[in-house]
């Protein structure tokens, strides 16, 4: 069993006023509630993946109270991305401190802390328990699934404001990483980013060669050795390092995991595997800022937050470095270290006090704006 100290970590890894007119309009629907719609989204971008993941993926869509009451009105959309070892139910079925997306959004809208918007929570859990929202010849093109398949499906089936100024992307941990990279590379799809405790932003701290879990990972010989319910940090690192390598440095010819790792063991020492290491760096936000400066400057808002008691050193160190890199390039953003938070202890609180107020301010709401 996971120790009492580690249990909360793995649970969560596995898991203003903006003008009187908009809120006057919301007042007419305050007695109503929004609703969740469960959908299956065609995923042609995943065709040919080597993990046999299905070409149809689950997603949940939150429709705000006014959606049914005002049948001609269109809404901006926020895409909410879950973390590693988790799935979309982390947002809808109490995974984050008892959070239920529909109840949370209804309360935020009723209290005036959020404007009415559509929220989409997709699943990105694959056979390696996390796709990292990346394109890969092994795991499939999960970035394209979000950017093309999912966004086009939502725009075709719901009354969205189908323009980047009216789309935001947010997420926690793996989802925070996905939000950063998808938004950074595609201002033509998303205009605003909120990354909560984003993982995998740089090769710092516990992503470095001094992490003893790299040696353990390099000695794995079978998928059966991976623990889908890790009981320790070491077991967690093993499975996440495999999943990250499948996303960032896939190699269909290198069994048993079809990956190249960014490190290799030589004479009892862990050293860089230069080719794979370079592929990892090409996918990590800290090293992507310069090449994507123009894209980043097109965004309407970027927010990053990290808990004061964050357990993962790579998140603590690389997160600060990422904020410094953005500042150095003159890219407007907010970076917050919030009190008392661990990696996953206050996600619901951040959703309720920060995330949707941010999107209410940054997104375009069409004529109402």
DRENMI-539472 format. One line per 2 residues: their letters; for each residue x, y, z of N, C-alpha, C, O. Coordinates in steps of 0.02 Angstrom, whole numbers. Each point is the difference from the previous one (the first is absolute). Layout:
A	X Y Z X Y Z X Y Z X Y Z ~ ...
***
This chain:
XX	42 -60 0 -42 60 0 43 62 0 57 -1 24 ~ -84 56 -51 35 64 2 0 25 72 -51 -4 34
XX	107 30 -11 4 26 68 -47 59 8 -21 31 -48 ~ 4 -17 112 -45 57 13 29 64 -27 -37 44 -22
XX	103 -37 24 32 61 -24 -3 5 -76 -10 54 -27 ~ 18 -111 -7 1 1 -73 -69 -1 -31 -10 23 -56
XX	-40 -50 93 -66 -11 -30 -29 62 -33 -24 -5 -56 ~ 23 64 90 -30 59 -33 35 18 -65 -33 25 -46
XX	98 -36 42 37 17 -60 -24 -41 -58 -13 26 -54 ~ 6 -92 64 -19 -44 -54 -73 8 -18 -19 -10 -58
XX	-23 27 106 -70 13 -16 -5 55 -51 -40 -4 -47 ~ 80 57 57 -7 57 -44 43 -2 -62 -11 36 -48
XX	63 -82 50 34 -14 -62 -45 -43 -43 -3 7 -61 ~ -32 -51 96 -45 -45 -36 -63 39 -15 -52 -18 -29
XX	64 59 48 -59 40 -14 13 75 -24 -48 37 -13 ~ -395 1227 99 16 64 -32 -63 28 -34 -54 -29 2
XX	60 56 -17 -56 29 -37 26 20 -68 52 32 -5 ~ -89 -49 -48 23 13 -68 -50 44 -37 -7 -5 -61
XX	-28 47 97 -49 44 -32 -70 -22 17 -13 -60 8 ~ -33 106 -4 -67 -15 23 -41 -39 -51 -42 -40 19
XX	53 52 -83 -42 -31 -50 4 -76 0 -52 -32 1 ~ 112 2 -2 3 -73 -1 -34 -31 60 -35 -50 -7
XX	44 78 67 -28 -30 59 -75 14 5 -37 -38 31 ~ 14 92 -61 -72 11 -4 -32 -54 -42 -54 -25 15
XX	88 6 -69 -25 -54 -42 0 -66 38 -46 -40 -7 ~ 98 28 48 4 -62 38 -54 -3 53 -22 -55 18
XX	0 112 7 -50 0 53 -64 -36 -21 -33 -31 40 ~ 17 36 -105 -61 -31 -25 3 -76 4 -52 -34 -1
XX	113 5 5 6 -73 1 24 -25 68 17 -59 6 ~ -15 101 45 28 -20 64 -40 -55 34 27 -38 39
XX	-91 33 -54 -40 -53 29 10 -66 -35 -24 -52 23 ~ 59 52 -79 11 -61 -40 67 -30 17 41 31 35
XX	-29 -91 -59 64 -32 8 27 -22 -67 -38 -11 -48 ~ 104 4 44 29 -27 -60 -6 -76 0 -29 -30 45
XX	57 -1 -97 -4 -73 -4 63 -28 -33 34 34 -39 ~ -19 -96 56 55 -36 -30 -25 -47 -55 -52 -32 8
XX	89 29 -62 -16 -46 -55 60 -44 -12 55 25 -11 ~ -64 -89 15 54 -47 -15 0 -17 -74 -53 -18 -28
XX	110 24 -4 4 -10 -72 58 -47 -17 47 -7 38 ~ -52 -23 -96 55 -39 -28 23 36 -63 -39 11 -46
XX	103 7 44 27 42 -53 42 -42 -48 47 -33 22 ~ -63 34 -86 43 -35 -48 71 27 3 10 61 4
XX	40 -106 -5 70 20 8 43 -27 -56 44 -42 12 ~ -55 65 -74 41 -24 -55 74 15 8 42 -34 -29
XX	-25 84 69 70 17 11 38 -56 36 62 -2 -2 ~ -98 -43 35 33 -55 36 7 -62 -44 26 -51 23
XX	-47 55 -85 5 -58 -44 73 -21 -8 44 42 -10 ~ -32 -107 15 67 -27 -8 41 -1 64 58 -21 -2
XX	-87 42 59 39 -2 62 17 -73 17 -39 -46 -14 ~ 97 36 43 26 -67 12 -20 -29 68 23 -54 18
XX	-66 90 18 -23 -24 66 -71 -27 -3 -28 -19 51 ~ -1 18 -111 -69 -24 -10 -52 41 37 -52 -26 19
XX	66 90 -8 -50 44 30 -55 15 -50 15 7 -60 ~ -77 -1 82 -57 5 -45 -2 66 -39 27 50 21
XX	-60 -53 -78 -8 59 -44 -64 38 16 -27 34 -43 ~ 3 -41 103 -56 38 26 15 11 74 15 -47 36
XX	-20 110 -15 20 17 68 -57 34 38 -41 35 -30 ~ 40 -45 95 -52 30 42 16 73 16 58 19 6
XX	-110 19 1 6 69 24 -65 19 35 -52 -31 -12 ~ 57 81 55 -59 27 33 -5 74 -16 50 36 0
XX	-111 -14 -15 -12 70 -18 -47 31 51 -55 -25 11 ~ 77 79 19 -44 38 45 -32 56 -41 34 41 -31
XX	-101 -39 33 -38 53 -32 -29 45 54 -34 -25 45 ~ 45 90 -48 -19 45 55 -76 9 4 -36 -21 -46
XX	11 50 100 -73 7 10 -36 34 -58 -56 -20 -17 ~ 87 70 -13 -33 36 -54 -2 -36 -66 -34 22 -47
XX	70 -78 41 6 -33 -65 -68 -21 -27 -15 12 -59 ~ -26 -43 100 -66 -22 -22 -51 56 2 -48 1 -39
XX	58 46 86 -48 55 7 6 51 -57 -48 35 -16 ~ 108 -30 -14 11 49 -54 26 -37 -61 61 -3 -10
XX	-104 -25 -30 19 -48 -53 39 30 -58 22 -37 -44 ~ -13 102 42 41 29 -54 67 26 25 43 19 -40
XX	-33 -19 104 61 28 29 58 -47 -9 -8 -61 5 ~ 68 88 -18 61 -39 -8 48 15 58 -4 54 31
XX	48 -101 -18 41 4 60 74 -15 -15 14 -40 -45 ~ 31 70 82 70 -20 -3 8 -69 32 -44 -24 35
XX	102 -6 -47 12 -69 25 67 -3 36 49 28 -24 ~ -48 -61 81 62 -17 35 9 -75 -2 -45 -38 19
XX	103 16 -40 18 -71 -2 41 -15 63 51 31 12 ~ -75 -79 27 28 -15 66 34 -69 -2 -33 -51 -9
XX	100 50 16 40 -59 -11 21 -32 66 24 34 45 ~ -32 -100 -39 15 -35 62 73 -21 2 38 8 -48
XX	-18 -36 105 69 -19 13 15 -73 -14 -45 -39 -19 ~ 108 21 28 24 -68 -11 -31 -49 50 -12 18 58
XX	-1 -79 -80 -33 -53 38 -74 14 12 -34 -41 32 ~ 10 97 -56 -69 19 13 -40 -2 -65 25 -25 -51
XX	-86 49 53 -40 9 -60 -49 57 13 6 36 50 ~ -53 -27 -96 -45 58 6 -41 -1 64 -25 52 22
XX	16 -111 8 -41 -4 60 30 36 59 -34 15 49 ~ 99 1 -53 30 40 53 -37 66 8 -5 27 55
XX	-21 0 -111 -36 63 2 -74 -9 16 -31 45 29 ~ 3 -102 -48 -74 -7 3 -25 -42 57 -58 7 20
XX	100 -52 7 -25 -48 49 37 4 67 8 -50 34 ~ 13 110 -16 27 10 67 74 -13 9 24 -1 56
XX	14 -10 -111 70 -16 7 42 55 31 46 -14 37 ~ -62 76 -52 37 57 28 -40 29 58 -43 43 -10
XX	58 -66 70 -32 25 61 -77 0 -5 -33 47 24 ~ 6 -98 -54 -73 -6 -6 -30 43 -54 -61 10 0
XX	101 14 -45 -26 44 -52 -45 -37 -50 17 -54 -24 ~ -74 85 10 -45 -22 -53 -8 59 -48 -27 52 20
XX	50 -59 -81 5 57 -46 -65 39 -6 1 61 1 ~ -57 -97 -8 -63 36 -11 -20 41 62 -21 57 -7
XX	29 -86 66 -18 37 61 47 59 10 -21 55 19 ~ 85 -67 -31 49 54 8 -15 58 -47 -1 58 22
XX	-10 -73 -85 -13 54 -49 -66 35 16 -5 61 -6 ~ -46 -99 24 -64 31 18 8 51 56 -27 55 -3
XX	66 -74 54 10 44 57 42 61 -19 -15 56 22 ~ 66 -66 -63 42 56 -21 -41 50 -41 7 61 8
XX	-49 -86 -52 -42 43 -41 -53 35 42 -11 60 -7 ~ -21 -98 52 -52 29 42 27 56 44 -33 50 11
XX	94 -60 15 30 49 45 32 59 -37 22 48 32 ~ -18 -52 -98 30 55 -38 75 -5 -6 31 47 -25
XX	-1 -103 47 73 -7 -5 22 -25 -68 59 3 -16 ~ -106 -26 -24 16 -22 -68 -57 20 -47 -58 -2 20
XX	76 20 -79 -51 9 -52 -20 -68 -28 34 -50 12 ~ -88 48 -48 -23 -63 -28 45 -21 -58 13 40 -45
XX	9 -101 46 41 -28 -53 -10 -75 -3 -23 -31 48 ~ 41 3 -104 1 -73 -8 68 -25 25 51 31 -12
XX	-52 -88 47 62 -30 24 3 -72 -26 -48 -38 6 ~ 104 20 -36 9 -67 -28 57 -35 36 56 25 4
XX	-71 -84 24 51 -41 34 10 -64 -40 -40 -46 5 ~ 95 43 -44 13 -61 -39 39 -51 41 31 18 51
XX	-32 -80 -73 45 -50 29 61 -7 -45 -6 -3 -61 ~ 65 0 93 62 -11 -38 41 -55 33 61 0 -3
XX	-96 -47 34 33 -57 32 8 -56 -51 -49 -24 -28 ~ 110 4 16 13 -52 -50 26 -63 34 -4 -6 61
XX	30 -41 -100 24 -63 28 59 10 47 12 -43 43 ~ 24 99 -49 54 16 46 -23 47 55 41 27 38
XX	-107 -18 -33 -33 38 54 8 75 -4 -16 36 47 ~ 41 -12 -104 4 72 -11 33 15 -66 56 -22 -13
XX	-90 59 -30 26 16 -67 44 62 -1 38 9 -47 ~ -44 32 98 34 65 3 -19 46 -59 36 46 -17
XX	-93 -60 -12 -29 44 -51 51 14 -56 4 56 -26 ~ 36 -107 9 55 9 -47 -11 -45 -61 -32 -53 5
XX	59 73 -61 1 -41 -60 58 -50 3 56 20 16 ~ -70 -83 -31 51 -52 6 -16 -56 -49 -58 -19 -8
XX	110 -8 -24 -11 -57 -45 -19 -63 39 -25 -47 -30 ~ 37 46 95 -18 -58 41 -69 8 30 -42 -44 -6
XX	30 100 39 -63 9 37 -56 30 -43 -58 0 21 ~ 75 26 -79 -49 36 -41 5 74 8 37 25 44
XX	-72 12 -86 6 73 -1 -53 32 46 -52 23 -22 ~ 69 -23 87 -47 26 49 -7 75 -2 -53 27 15
XX	106 8 -34 -6 73 -9 -50 15 -55 -44 43 7 ~ 51 -78 -63 -47 10 -56 -71 -20 20 -48 30 -23
XX	42 -80 65 -67 -20 23 -34 59 35 -58 15 -13 ~ 94 18 59 -29 57 35 -12 58 -47 -55 28 -2
XX	106 -10 -37 -2 61 -41 -48 -6 -59 -31 50 -19 ~ 26 -109 -9 -41 -9 -61 -64 -39 14 -55 26 -9
XX	63 -88 30 -59 -43 7 -48 26 53 -60 8 -14 ~ 85 6 73 -44 20 55 -28 70 -11 -61 10 7
XX	103 39 -23 -24 68 -8 -51 4 -57 -51 33 6 ~ 65 -67 -62 -48 2 -56 -65 -34 19 -54 22 -21
XX	57 -76 60 -61 -35 21 -42 46 45 -61 5 -9 ~ 93 28 56 -37 44 45 -30 59 -38 -57 18 12
XX	96 12 -57 -27 56 -39 -57 -22 -45 -46 40 -13 ~ 47 -101 -12 -52 -24 -45 -64 -19 37 -54 1 -29
XX	60 -19 93 -58 -28 35 -29 45 54 -53 -14 26 ~ 88 69 -10 -24 45 52 7 73 -23 38 15 -45
XX	-75 28 77 -1 71 -21 60 36 31 -6 37 49 ~ 62 -48 -79 62 31 23 12 64 -39 -28 11 -54
XX	71 32 81 29 55 -39 65 -29 -28 51 -3 34 ~ -54 -17 -96 53 -40 -30 58 42 -25 11 7 -60
XX	25 22 107 59 40 -17 49 -6 58 -21 -10 57 ~ 86 16 -70 49 -9 53 -9 49 58 15 -18 57
XX	-38 78 -71 -9 50 54 -50 -24 52 -2 25 56 ~ -39 -74 -75 -52 -25 44 13 -71 23 -45 -35 24
XX	107 13 -30 19 -67 25 58 6 49 49 34 -13 ~ -57 -69 70 53 -4 48 16 -72 15 -40 -45 -14
XX	100 33 41 20 -68 18 34 2 68 43 42 13 ~ -63 -88 30 26 -3 68 11 -73 18 -27 -45 -32
XX	68 33 84 10 -68 22 44 -4 61 31 49 20 ~ -30 -108 10 40 -12 59 54 -52 -14 -15 -51 -31
XX	76 63 53 56 -47 -6 12 -17 -73 21 44 -38 ~ -32 -107 16 6 -16 -71 -45 46 -41 18 21 -55
XX	-77 -6 81 -46 45 -35 26 71 -2 -12 36 -49 ~ 48 -14 102 31 66 -1 54 3 -53 7 50 -35
XX	32 -103 30 50 -4 -53 -35 4 -68 22 39 -43 ~ -75 -78 33 -35 1 -64 -27 69 -17 4 22 -57
XX	-32 12 108 -26 67 -12 55 47 -23 -10 39 -47 ~ 68 -41 79 56 43 -19 22 -12 -72 7 47 -39
XX	4 -111 22 29 -15 -66 -51 10 -55 16 29 -52 ~ -78 -51 62 -51 10 -51 -12 74 -12 -6 22 -57
XX	1 17 111 -10 72 -8 60 36 -29 -8 45 -42 ~ 68 -66 63 61 31 -25 10 -11 -74 22 45 -36
XX	-39 -104 13 11 -17 -70 -59 19 -45 7 3 -61 ~ -66 9 91 -59 9 -42 -45 57 23 -55 -11 24
XX	80 74 -30 -43 57 14 -56 6 -52 -46 40 9 ~ 51 -79 -62 -54 -2 -50 -59 -41 25 -54 0 -31
XX	62 -36 86 -54 -40 29 -20 27 69 -60 9 13 ~ 109 4 30 -13 24 68 31 69 10 53 15 -27
XX	-87 26 67 27 67 13 21 11 72 34 49 15 ~ -53 -95 30 15 10 70 18 -67 32 -30 -51 -16
XX	79 53 62 27 -61 32 -1 9 76 20 52 26 ~ -44 -104 9 9 -2 72 29 -68 18 -33 -51 -9
XX	95 49 33 35 -62 16 6 -7 76 34 40 32 ~ -66 -90 -4 3 -14 72 52 -54 13 -4 -55 -27
XX	54 72 68 54 -47 17 24 -38 -61 2 -62 2 ~ 17 96 -55 17 -35 -62 63 -42 9 51 24 24
XX	-56 -86 -45 59 -44 2 42 11 -63 -21 35 -46 ~ 79 -65 46 37 -11 -62 18 65 -37 -2 1 -61
XX	18 51 98 17 63 -33 75 5 -15 19 40 -43 ~ 23 -80 77 72 2 -14 34 -61 30 -29 -35 42
XX	91 23 -63 39 -58 22 37 16 65 61 -9 5 ~ -98 33 44 30 21 63 -22 -46 57 -46 -40 -8
XX	80 47 65 -22 -36 59 -6 -75 -11 48 -32 -22 ~ -107 5 37 -9 -72 -4 -5 -27 -71 -9 -60 -10
XX	13 104 -40 7 -23 -69 73 -11 -19 14 -26 -54 ~ 31 45 97 72 -5 -14 27 -70 12 -35 -42 27
XX	98 31 -46 30 -67 5 12 -24 71 11 -59 10 ~ -14 104 39 11 -21 69 -59 -35 32 6 -29 54
XX	-63 30 -88 -58 -36 25 12 -75 -7 7 -25 -56 ~ -3 -11 112 15 -72 -1 -51 -40 -40 14 -56 -21
XX	-74 84 11 -51 -36 -38 20 -10 -73 -26 -45 -32 ~ 71 86 6 22 -10 -69 35 -67 -7 -11 -36 -49
XX	53 18 97 35 -65 -4 -50 -57 1 6 -47 -38 ~ -56 52 82 -52 -51 3 -38 -5 -66 -14 -54 -25
XX	-2 112 -3 -38 2 -63 40 -32 -56 -27 -38 -40 ~ 91 54 36 42 -26 -53 8 -76 4 18 -32 -50
XX	-29 3 108 7 -72 8 -66 -38 -7 -1 -61 7 ~ -53 97 -20 -64 -35 -12 4 -40 -65 30 22 -49
XX	-60 -80 49 4 -44 -59 -69 -20 -26 -5 -34 -51 ~ -49 55 85 -67 -21 -21 -51 51 22 7 32 53
XX	-59 -23 -93 -55 44 20 -34 -24 63 -29 39 38 ~ 32 -105 -26 -32 -27 60 32 25 64 -29 -5 54
XX	89 32 -59 35 26 59 -25 70 21 15 23 55 ~ -51 9 -99 -25 67 16 -60 -5 47 -45 -40 -12
XX	45 79 64 -53 0 50 -53 52 -19 14 60 3 ~ -73 -83 -21 -52 47 -19 -30 36 60 -33 51 -7
XX	45 -77 67 -19 33 62 63 5 44 8 -40 46 ~ 35 88 -60 64 3 34 -7 10 75 -43 37 24
XX	87 -71 13 -1 2 73 55 44 28 5 8 61 ~ 36 19 -103 56 41 23 18 49 -55 -22 -6 -58
XX	62 56 76 24 47 -51 40 -37 -53 -7 15 -60 ~ 48 -63 80 42 -36 -48 -43 -35 -52 15 4 -59
XX	-67 -39 81 -45 -34 -47 -36 50 -45 -12 -13 -59 ~ -6 70 88 -32 52 -41 47 25 -54 -19 6 -59
XX	81 10 78 47 26 -49 11 -50 -57 6 20 -57 ~ -3 -84 72 12 -50 -52 -54 3 -53 16 1 -60
XX	-79 1 80 -53 -1 -49 -6 67 -36 -15 2 -60 ~ 28 54 95 -5 64 -33 58 11 -48 -8 31 -52
XX	68 -57 69 57 7 -46 -12 -40 -64 20 22 -54 ~ -52 -80 59 -17 -38 -60 -51 38 -42 7 6 -61
XX	-59 19 94 -53 36 -36 27 63 -34 -17 15 -57 ~ 60 22 92 30 60 -29 44 -17 -59 1 35 -51
XX	37 -89 56 43 -20 -55 -41 -21 -60 19 12 -57 ~ -75 -45 69 -44 -19 -56 -29 62 -35 -12 -1 -60
XX	2 55 99 -26 62 -29 55 41 -34 -12 27 -54 ~ 71 -22 85 52 46 -23 54 -33 -43 26 31 -47
XX	-7 -92 63 54 -33 -36 -20 -72 -19 33 -48 21 ~ -87 42 -59 -23 -67 -19 48 -34 -48 33 33 -40
XX	-31 -99 43 40 -39 -47 -36 -67 -11 8 -45 40 ~ -46 39 -94 -38 -62 -12 43 -62 -6 -25 -56 6
XX	90 65 -17 45 -58 -8 36 -19 64 42 -46 -1 ~ -57 80 55 38 -13 62 -48 -25 54 -32 39 35
XX	28 -106 -29 -43 -30 51 34 2 68 59 15 5 ~ -97 -32 48 -71 -20 -2 -49 59 1 -60 -9 -10
XX	86 70 23 -45 57 10 -7 44 -62 -40 47 -1 ~ 79 -62 -51 -2 38 -63 23 72 11 -29 47 -28
XX	81 -39 68 25 67 17 76 0 3 31 -53 7 ~ -3 113 -12 69 13 20 -3 44 62 -38 49 1
XX	77 -65 50 1 40 60 51 56 -6 49 -8 -37 ~ -60 65 71 47 56 -6 66 -11 36 48 38 -8
XX	-45 -92 48 63 -18 34 16 -72 -15 -43 -40 -19 ~ 106 23 28 24 -68 -8 51 -15 55 29 45 29
XX	-20 -108 -16 47 -20 51 65 -25 -32 -2 -42 -45 ~ 58 67 68 64 -21 -26 50 -4 59 10 49 36
XX	19 -107 -28 49 -12 53 -28 18 69 35 28 43 ~ -99 -43 -34 -32 13 64 -21 71 12 -23 17 55
XX	30 26 -106 -19 71 7 -56 17 -49 -3 -27 -56 ~ -41 72 77 -54 24 -44 25 62 -37 21 49 31
XX	-25 -52 -97 21 57 -41 -52 13 -54 -45 -42 -12 ~ 50 98 -20 -48 19 -51 4 -48 -60 54 -20 -22
XX	-113 3 -4 -6 -30 -66 -17 59 -46 -58 19 -7 ~ 109 9 -24 -5 67 -29 -59 8 -48 -35 50 2
XX	24 -99 -47 -53 7 -50 -68 3 33 -41 43 -17 ~ 28 -88 64 -65 -1 34 -7 61 46 -54 28 6
XX	108 -9 27 -1 58 45 -20 63 -39 -39 41 24 ~ 66 -34 -84 -16 58 -41 -75 0 -19 -31 53 -4
XX	4 -113 -8 -72 -4 -17 -43 20 60 -50 34 -8 ~ 71 -54 67 -36 22 60 1 76 6 -52 31 9
XX	111 -2 -14 6 73 7 -43 37 -51 -26 54 15 ~ 20 -82 -75 -40 32 -52 -74 2 17 -38 36 -31
XX	17 -76 81 -70 -3 20 -14 32 68 -57 -3 23 ~ 107 32 9 -9 28 66 -4 76 -2 44 32 -30
XX	-96 -2 60 -13 71 -8 58 47 16 9 51 -33 ~ 32 -68 83 55 44 19 47 14 -59 26 55 -6
XX	-17 -105 -36 47 7 -56 -35 19 -65 31 4 -53 ~ -96 9 57 -40 16 -60 -16 74 -4 -27 23 -51
XX	42 15 103 -22 70 4 28 42 -57 -38 36 -33 ~ 103 -39 21 30 43 -52 -30 -13 -68 -17 46 -36
XX	12 -110 17 -25 -17 -66 -74 15 -9 -24 7 -56 ~ -12 -1 112 -72 12 -4 -19 69 27 -58 12 18
XX	106 34 -16 -14 66 27 -57 35 -36 -45 28 32 ~ 45 -30 -98 -53 34 -37 -68 -30 16 -49 37 7
XX	46 -103 -2 -63 -32 18 -23 21 69 -59 15 11 ~ 105 -14 36 -17 17 69 -25 72 6 -44 14 40
XX	73 30 -79 -21 70 2 -70 10 -30 -31 52 12 ~ 7 -100 -49 -68 4 -28 -54 -18 51 -58 16 -10
XX	77 -50 64 -49 -24 48 -29 58 41 34 50 12 ~ -96 -59 9 -34 51 40 15 -8 75 -10 47 38
XX	35 -105 -19 16 -10 71 36 -65 12 -15 -51 -31 ~ 64 52 77 36 -59 22 5 2 75 23 50 28
XX	-45 -103 6 5 -5 73 29 -67 18 -20 -52 -27 ~ 67 52 74 32 -61 25 -2 4 76 18 51 29
XX	-39 -105 4 5 -1 73 29 -65 25 -7 -52 -33 ~ 39 54 90 33 -57 31 -11 5 75 7 54 29
XX	-24 -110 3 -9 -1 72 65 12 38 53 -23 -21 ~ -58 58 77 59 16 40 36 -63 23 61 1 10
XX	-98 -56 0 29 -62 25 3 -54 -54 -5 -59 15 ~ 12 80 -76 6 -47 -57 54 -52 13 57 17 17
XX	-76 -82 -25 46 -54 15 52 -13 -54 54 -24 14 ~ -71 40 -76 43 -19 -56 48 57 -17 -21 54 -20
XX	85 -67 29 50 53 -7 3 28 -71 15 59 -9 ~ -28 -101 -41 1 25 -69 -52 53 -10 11 48 -37
XX	-69 -55 69 -53 49 -7 20 65 36 -10 54 -27 ~ 36 -60 87 21 60 37 54 39 -37 -5 61 -8
XX	57 -97 -14 58 34 -28 -14 25 -71 10 59 -15 ~ -33 -104 -28 -11 19 -70 -58 49 -7 0 41 -47
XX	-49 -44 92 -55 48 -3 24 71 9 -19 45 -37 ~ 62 -35 87 29 67 11 43 21 -59 -1 58 -21
XX	39 -106 -6 43 16 -58 -41 18 -61 19 44 -38 ~ -75 -77 29 -45 16 -56 -27 70 7 -1 38 -49
XX	-21 -19 108 -25 68 10 55 51 -14 -13 51 -31 ~ 75 -65 53 55 46 -14 14 5 -74 14 55 -25
XX	-19 -111 -11 12 0 -73 -53 41 -36 15 37 -47 ~ -78 -44 69 -54 40 -29 11 74 13 -8 42 -45
XX	27 -25 106 13 70 17 57 29 -41 -2 57 -23 ~ 54 -97 14 59 23 -38 -19 17 -71 30 46 -30
XX	-78 -82 2 -22 14 -69 -56 51 -3 -27 14 -54 ~ 9 15 111 -52 51 1 -70 -27 -12 -42 35 -27
XX	30 -98 47 -64 -32 -12 -43 8 63 17 -28 52 ~ -73 64 -56 -43 11 58 -27 -66 26 -23 -42 -38
XX	25 33 104 -27 -60 31 -4 12 75 29 47 26 ~ -64 -91 8 1 1 73 27 -67 23 -13 -52 -29
XX	52 55 83 29 -60 30 -10 5 75 21 49 31 ~ -54 -99 -1 -17 3 70 22 -63 37 -14 -56 -23
XX	48 65 78 12 -54 48 -51 9 55 4 48 38 ~ -53 -92 -34 -55 12 47 10 -40 65 25 -56 0
XX	-46 87 54 14 -24 68 -30 -69 13 -57 -14 -19 ~ 96 -28 51 -22 -64 29 -12 -55 -51 -7 -58 19
XX	3 74 -83 -18 -50 -49 55 -52 -13 59 18 -5 ~ -79 -81 1 44 -53 -24 -15 -10 -74 -34 41 -31
XX	59 -96 2 -11 -9 -72 -74 -3 -18 -19 26 -53 ~ -21 -56 95 -70 -7 -19 -50 17 53 -59 -15 -7
XX	81 47 62 -45 7 57 -54 54 -7 -52 -4 33 ~ 64 54 -75 -45 57 -3 -25 15 -71 -14 57 -17
XX	9 -109 -24 -19 11 -70 -71 28 -5 -12 47 -37 ~ -35 -76 74 -68 26 -2 -1 74 21 -33 41 -31
XX	70 -25 84 3 70 23 26 46 -55 -27 55 -9 ~ 78 -77 -28 28 42 -53 -52 9 -57 -6 55 -28
XX	-30 -108 13 -53 5 -50 -52 52 22 -22 41 -40 ~ 4 -44 103 -54 42 25 21 73 12 -42 45 -1
XX	107 -34 13 21 68 17 44 34 -52 10 60 4 ~ 15 -97 -52 47 29 -47 -18 -15 -73 -7 46 -41
XX	-1 -109 25 1 -21 -71 -56 31 -40 14 30 -53 ~ -76 -36 76 -54 24 -43 -11 75 6 -32 30 -44
XX	56 1 97 3 73 0 49 24 -53 -12 49 -35 ~ 68 -84 29 51 16 -51 -30 -4 -70 7 47 -39
XX	-42 -102 24 -28 -7 -67 -58 48 -11 -11 22 -57 ~ -27 -5 109 -53 49 -7 28 68 -21 -33 39 -35
XX	94 -25 57 32 63 -16 35 -1 -68 -1 50 -36 ~ 31 -107 18 43 -2 -59 -35 -19 -64 21 22 -54
XX	-73 -63 57 -31 -24 -62 -47 52 -29 -26 43 36 ~ 16 -47 -101 -50 41 -33 -68 -34 3 -6 -59 -15
XX	-44 97 36 -68 -26 5 -44 25 -57 -61 3 6 ~ 93 16 -61 -39 21 -58 -30 69 11 31 43 31
XX	-93 -32 -56 -32 66 4 -6 25 71 2 61 12 ~ -11 -108 37 -7 22 70 64 33 25 -2 41 47
X	58 -58 -77 64 25 25 8 72 -20 51 31 16
***
